[in-house]
Amino acid sequence: MGPADAIATCLGKYIEVRGRASRPEFWWFVAFLIAGATLAALLDGQLTRWLFPGRGYMTELRRDGLLSLIFCLMTTPPALCAAWRRMHDTGRSGLELFFPCILAAGCLVVALTASILLAQFGIRTLMAVFGQIAMAGCAIAPLVLFWWLLQPGDPNANAYGPRPTGSDR
């Protein structure tokens, strides 16, 4: 599957979470999202410079501009749905996309609770250890999700549907 087909497929399945998305389909769409966000940020910077000519520092990438906001709002649903279908292709539930969020929240809750309890006893060293563990959990969780998205899909039909057309397997 080429870039144009992948982008058309993902945008065509705007809010479709059923089925499977092949590796090329998903990663070409991710490349489109990165390029589109960069272009929107560049245009926002130029638009800001044009509207406010005395502010030269606003010519850099603007991720908080109107065009960036519109692009983000318009592409978030198909991006999440494509990732959901990509998880289906690897034989996992789409709900596992939220694994990093759940793990990070759990690590932060444990670290904050431990810090509060240990602060009452004046044990600063253990507070630092729990903080380090929480930071490690927050850093590792997205890497696990990234690893899952990189894995080849099931070569045959699985619980989420038949093998996607144009897949790389």
VOPAGU-2260 file (C-alpha; in pm, 1 decimal, decimal comma):
REM VOPAGU-2260
SITE   aa  ch    i         X         Y         Z
SITE  MET   A    0       0,0       0,0       0,0
SITE  GLY   A    1     138,5     335,0    -102,9
SITE  PRO   A    2     114,2     670,0      75,1
SITE  ALA   A    3    -186,3     799,4    -119,4
SITE  ASP   A    4    -382,7     477,7     -66,8
SITE  ALA   A    5    -297,7     471,9     304,2
SITE  ILE   A    6    -403,9     833,2     359,5
SITE  ALA   A    7    -724,6     781,9     161,4
SITE  THR   A    8    -804,0     464,0     352,9
SITE  CYS   A    9    -745,2     618,3     695,5
SITE  LEU   A   10    -939,0     935,4     617,0
SITE  GLY   A   11   -1213,8     727,6     453,1
SITE  LYS   A   12   -1247,4     524,1     773,1
SITE  TYR   A   13   -1269,9     844,4     977,0
SITE  ILE   A   14   -1429,6     689,2    1285,9
SITE  GLU   A   15   -1415,7     319,6    1196,8
SITE  VAL   A   16   -1260,5     103,9    1470,2
SITE  ARG   A   17   -1370,4    -233,1    1333,5
SITE  GLY   A   18   -1131,9    -429,9    1119,5
SITE  ARG   A   19    -756,5    -419,6    1079,5
SITE  ALA   A   20    -497,3    -171,8     950,6
SITE  SER   A   21    -175,4    -299,4     794,8
SITE  ARG   A   22     163,9    -169,4     894,8
SITE  PRO   A   23     216,9      35,1     575,3
SITE  GLU   A   24    -131,5     184,5     600,5
SITE  PHE   A   25     -75,8     299,3     957,2
SITE  TRP   A   26     282,0     428,7     920,8
SITE  TRP   A   27     215,4     612,7     593,7
SITE  PHE   A   28     -74,8     784,5     768,3
SITE  VAL   A   29     152,2     873,5    1061,6
SITE  ALA   A   30     401,1    1024,9     813,9
SITE  PHE   A   31     115,3    1227,6     662,6
SITE  LEU   A   32      15,3    1349,9    1009,5
SITE  ILE   A   33     371,7    1459,1    1088,2
SITE  ALA   A   34     408,5    1637,7     753,9
SITE  GLY   A   35      67,7    1801,3     786,4
SITE  ALA   A   36     132,1    1920,2    1141,2
SITE  THR   A   37     469,2    2062,0    1037,2
SITE  LEU   A   38     317,2    2242,5     739,0
SITE  ALA   A   39      35,9    2381,8     953,7
SITE  ALA   A   40     289,0    2504,5    1210,6
SITE  LEU   A   41     498,5    2672,4     939,8
SITE  LEU   A   42     191,9    2838,7     792,4
SITE  ASP   A   43      85,2    2952,5    1138,1
SITE  GLY   A   44     428,4    3111,2    1187,6
SITE  GLN   A   45     406,5    3291,4     855,4
SITE  LEU   A   46      50,4    3400,9     923,6
SITE  THR   A   47     152,7    3537,4    1263,8
SITE  ARG   A   48     445,1    3725,1    1106,2
SITE  TRP   A   49     212,5    3870,1     843,5
SITE  LEU   A   50     -50,5    3978,4    1098,9
SITE  PHE   A   51     202,4    4107,1    1353,9
SITE  PRO   A   52     497,7    4237,9    1148,4
SITE  GLY   A   53     685,5    4391,8    1442,3
SITE  ARG   A   54     731,3    4058,8    1619,8
SITE  GLY   A   55    1013,6    3878,4    1443,6
SITE  TYR   A   56    1033,5    3603,8    1706,5
SITE  MET   A   57     702,2    3463,0    1587,2
SITE  THR   A   58     840,3    3329,9    1258,3
SITE  GLU   A   59     933,0    2990,0    1401,9
SITE  LEU   A   60     710,6    2684,8    1406,6
SITE  ARG   A   61     384,5    2772,6    1577,5
SITE  ARG   A   62     212,9    2471,8    1729,3
SITE  ASP   A   63     -45,7    2689,2    1902,0
SITE  GLY   A   64    -185,6    2861,6    1594,8
SITE  LEU   A   65    -529,1    2836,1    1441,2
SITE  LEU   A   66    -424,5    2618,5    1146,2
SITE  SER   A   67    -241,3    2376,3    1374,9
SITE  LEU   A   68    -546,3    2355,2    1598,6
SITE  ILE   A   69    -778,2    2286,0    1305,7
SITE  PHE   A   70    -542,7    2020,9    1163,7
SITE  CYS   A   71    -511,4    1855,8    1504,6
SITE  LEU   A   72    -886,4    1850,7    1566,4
SITE  MET   A   73    -959,5    1715,7    1219,0
SITE  THR   A   74    -699,4    1437,7    1224,6
SITE  THR   A   75    -719,7    1313,5    1583,0
SITE  PRO   A   76   -1023,5    1084,8    1529,6
SITE  PRO   A   77    -882,6     907,6    1221,2
SITE  ALA   A   78    -539,5     879,2    1386,8
SITE  LEU   A   79    -685,6     711,9    1695,8
SITE  CYS   A   80    -904,5     484,4    1483,8
SITE  ALA   A   81    -610,9     385,6    1260,9
SITE  ALA   A   82    -403,4     301,1    1570,0
SITE  TRP   A   83    -699,2     104,9    1710,2
SITE  ARG   A   84    -724,2     -97,0    1387,2
SITE  ARG   A   85    -345,2    -141,8    1385,1
SITE  MET   A   86    -367,9    -298,7    1731,4
SITE  HIS   A   87    -636,2    -531,1    1592,1
SITE  ASP   A   88    -398,4    -634,0    1314,5
SITE  THR   A   89    -145,0    -749,7    1574,0
SITE  GLY   A   90    -412,1    -950,1    1756,1
SITE  ARG   A   91    -455,0    -703,2    2044,2
SITE  SER   A   92    -758,5    -513,6    2159,6
SITE  GLY   A   93    -774,3    -147,4    2066,3
SITE  LEU   A   94    -820,1     -69,0    2434,3
SITE  GLU   A   95    -453,7    -154,4    2483,4
SITE  LEU   A   96    -376,2     184,4    2324,7
SITE  PHE   A   97    -451,5     330,1    2666,7
SITE  PHE   A   98    -193,4     111,7    2840,9
SITE  PRO   A   99      67,0     392,3    2861,2
SITE  CYS   A  100    -184,8     633,6    3011,8
SITE  ILE   A  101    -299,0     383,5    3272,4
SITE  LEU   A  102      55,7     280,5    3362,1
SITE  ALA   A  103     176,0     640,5    3383,3
SITE  ALA   A  104    -118,8     739,1    3602,0
SITE  GLY   A  105     -59,2     439,3    3826,9
SITE  CYS   A  106     310,7     518,5    3860,7
SITE  LEU   A  107     237,7     880,4    3945,7
SITE  VAL   A  108     -25,8     787,1    4204,4
SITE  VAL   A  109     211,7     540,0    4368,8
SITE  ALA   A  110     496,9     791,3    4365,6
SITE  LEU   A  111     286,0    1074,5    4506,9
SITE  THR   A  112     133,0     854,8    4774,6
SITE  ALA   A  113     471,1     717,8    4874,5
SITE  SER   A  114     620,5    1066,5    4875,2
SITE  ILE   A  115     350,5    1200,6    5103,9
SITE  LEU   A  116     380,6     908,2    5342,1
SITE  LEU   A  117     760,3     911,0    5341,7
SITE  ALA   A  118     773,9    1289,0    5384,6
SITE  GLN   A  119     590,9    1251,2    5713,4
SITE  PHE   A  120     873,0    1030,5    5835,1
SITE  GLY   A  121    1148,0    1245,6    5685,7
SITE  ILE   A  122    1281,1     973,4    5455,2
SITE  ARG   A  123    1395,0    1175,9    5155,2
SITE  THR   A  124    1603,5     898,7    4995,1
SITE  LEU   A  125    1305,8     667,6    4949,9
SITE  MET   A  126    1104,5     958,3    4810,3
SITE  ALA   A  127    1368,4    1001,0    4541,0
SITE  VAL   A  128    1364,1     627,8    4466,3
SITE  PHE   A  129     986,2     621,8    4420,5
SITE  GLY   A  130    1011,6     932,2    4200,8
SITE  GLN   A  131    1270,1     759,7    3981,7
SITE  ILE   A  132    1050,9     449,2    3952,7
SITE  ALA   A  133     752,6     662,1    3850,8
SITE  MET   A  134     956,8     842,6    3586,2
SITE  ALA   A  135    1086,4     511,1    3450,6
SITE  GLY   A  136     731,4     375,9    3426,3
SITE  CYS   A  137     616,1     689,0    3244,5
SITE  ALA   A  138     906,8     659,8    3000,2
SITE  ILE   A  139     875,4     287,3    2930,2
SITE  ALA   A  140     498,8     268,6    2872,4
SITE  PRO   A  141     493,9     460,8    2539,3
SITE  LEU   A  142     788,2     253,5    2416,2
SITE  VAL   A  143     586,6     -64,3    2473,7
SITE  LEU   A  144     298,9      78,7    2269,1
SITE  PHE   A  145     541,8     185,4    1994,7
SITE  TRP   A  146     683,5    -168,8    1990,2
SITE  TRP   A  147     334,7    -314,8    1951,9
SITE  LEU   A  148     255,7     -82,8    1661,2
SITE  LEU   A  149     580,2    -183,8    1488,4
SITE  GLN   A  150     507,0    -557,2    1503,5
SITE  PRO   A  151     387,1    -736,7    1190,5
SITE  GLY   A  152      21,5    -827,0    1190,1
SITE  ASP   A  153    -128,0   -1172,5    1200,0
SITE  PRO   A  154     -73,0   -1334,9     858,5
SITE  ASN   A  155    -419,0   -1494,4     867,0
SITE  ALA   A  156    -763,0   -1385,7     977,1
SITE  ASN   A  157    -788,4   -1318,4    1348,8
SITE  ALA   A  158   -1069,7   -1225,9    1588,1
SITE  TYR   A  159   -1084,0    -875,1    1440,3
SITE  GLY   A  160   -1125,1    -968,2    1077,0
SITE  PRO   A  161    -945,1   -1091,0     766,6
SITE  ARG   A  162    -593,8    -991,9     669,5
SITE  PRO   A  163    -594,3    -632,5     538,1
SITE  THR   A  164    -548,3    -580,8     166,7
SITE  GLY   A  165    -215,8    -430,1      67,6
SITE  SER   A  166     -47,6    -557,8     380,4
SITE  ASP   A  167     328,4    -605,8     405,3
SITE  ARG   A  168     318,9    -973,6     499,8
